[in-house]
């Protein structure tokens, strides 16, 4: 894990799920996923979009900062179909579903409207890849 991720994770845990800097005020979550090749448990800090109607659903975006490839956490979550999230002070299991078509496009557009950096990521990947959007459904 990069030092940058380690710092964000520590700040998240020390401040009840809040971080500052570039992420000040943004909804953040820590995604726990198992490496599909290594078998190790990994943790990735990500911004998320809450579902407007159901607090048990959130959306995450495999932007990788506009890189030409999908992030490893995306492949790991899809392979497993499940993971665990830390949101605020709660930790709980989630099921993973990839969004497609208009549903994907609407969620991505809303995230880009709220956080323009996501629009920039989409511009960087245009013609190379479509940035995936995953729905995480809390398991009760």
N, C-alpha and C positions, 0 to 999 in steps of 0.2 A: 504494500500500500504506500502511496506517495506520502511524503511529509505533509503536503498540502491537505490531503484527505485526513490524515491523522490529526492535524490541528483543528480542522472543521469538526470532526467527530468529537474531540475533547471539548471544544467550545459548546457544541450542541448539548452534550451530556451535563456540562457544568451549569447551563442556563435554561434548563427545562425545555429544550428543543429550539431555542432561539440562537441565532448567530448574527454577527455584525458584518462589517466590511461590505463586500459586493452583495451579500445576501441579507443585509439589514432589512427586516420587515417582511421578507419573503417566506412563504410556507416551506419548511424544510422537513425532510424525513430521512432516516437512516434505513437503508435497505440491506437486509441480511440475505445472502445467497450463497449457495455452495458451488464452488468451481466444478464445472462439468468434467474437466480433465484432472485437476489436482485433488478434488474431493475436499479441499479446505473451505472453512467458512470464511466468507469475505463480507465486508461492510462498505457500502457506497453511500455517501451523502448526496442527496438530490433535492432539487426543488420539485414541488408537486402542485397540481391543480385540484382543489377539493371539488367534489361533485356538488352541484348547487341544491340537489334534492335529498341526498343520502350521505350522511356523515360516515358511513361505513365503506364508501368508495372514494378512491383518489386516483389521479392520473399522473403517470410519470412519462418522461420524454427521453428517448435514447439519442439525444443530440450529439453527445461527445464533443461539444463546442464547435460543431460544424465540420468535424473530421470526416474523411471519406469512408470510414468503416464504422460499423455499429460497435458500441461498447461491450466489453465482456459481460458485464452484469446483465445486459439484455439477453444475450444468448443463454446465460446460466438460468435466469428466471424462466425463460420459455421452455428450456429443457426440463426443468423441475415442475413447472406449472404451479409453483407455490414458493413462498418465502416468508420472511418475518420482517415487520417494520417496527421502528421506534418513531413514534410521533408524539411530540411533547414529552410527557413523562410516562407514556404507555408503550408497552411492547406487546405485539400480538401477531398471530399468523394471518396470512393473506393468500387468496387464490389469485392467479394471474390470467388475464385475458388480453390478447392483442386486439386493438381496434383496427378496423379497416374502412375503406370507402369514406362516405360522407361523415360517419360518426368520428372517424379518426381526424378528418380534415377540420371538423367543427371544434374539436377539443384542442387541436394544435393551434388553430387560429385564435382561440380565446387565450391560450397561454402566450402567444406572440403579441396579442393586444395588451395584455397585462405587463408583460416583460419583453420589450422590443428586441433584446438579445436573441430570443428564439426566432424572430423573423430573420435576423442576420444569419443564424445557423442554417435555416432553410435555404437562404440564398447561396451560402457556401456549398451546400450539398446538391443544389439543383442540377439535374442531369446525371448525378452520380448515384444518389440513393434518396429514398424517402425516409425521413426520420420517423421511426416507429413510436407509437403511443401505446402504453400498457395501462389497463385498468387493474387496480389492486382492490379486491373485495375482501373486507374483513371476515374472518371465519369466527363464528360465534358458537 
